[in-house]
Amino acid sequence: MTMDEYLTLLGGIPMDSEPSDSLQGIPAPKKKRSSAYSRRYKANFKKVASQFKMKSGKWKKNGFKSAVKLAHKMSKK
C-alpha cells in the first residue's frame, strides 16, 4: 500500500497537495495588548523574583505571593 492510498483511507490529505491549502480558513491569532502598567509590573516582578527564590531556583515558602505583592506595590508609583 502506498502512502497516498493509506492517507486516502484515513481521509487525510494526498501527499502531492501543499499543507497550506488546509490552513487557509484558519485566522491568525490576535496579538495581545499590554498596558503601561503591565509592562512596569513585568519588569518589577523580574527584578524582585530572585529575592524570593532559593539557590535551586525553587520559590521559597510564600515567595511567589510575596514577590507578586511587592511588584504590584512598586508598579503603583
HELIX and SHEET records of a PDB file:
HELIX    1   1 MET A    3  LEU A   10  1                                   8    
HELIX    2   2 PRO A   19  ASP A   21  5                                   3    
HELIX    3   3 ALA A   36  ALA A   49  1                                  14    
HELIX    4   4 SER A   50  PHE A   52  5                                   3    
HELIX    5   5 GLY A   63  LYS A   76  1                                  14    
END                                                                             
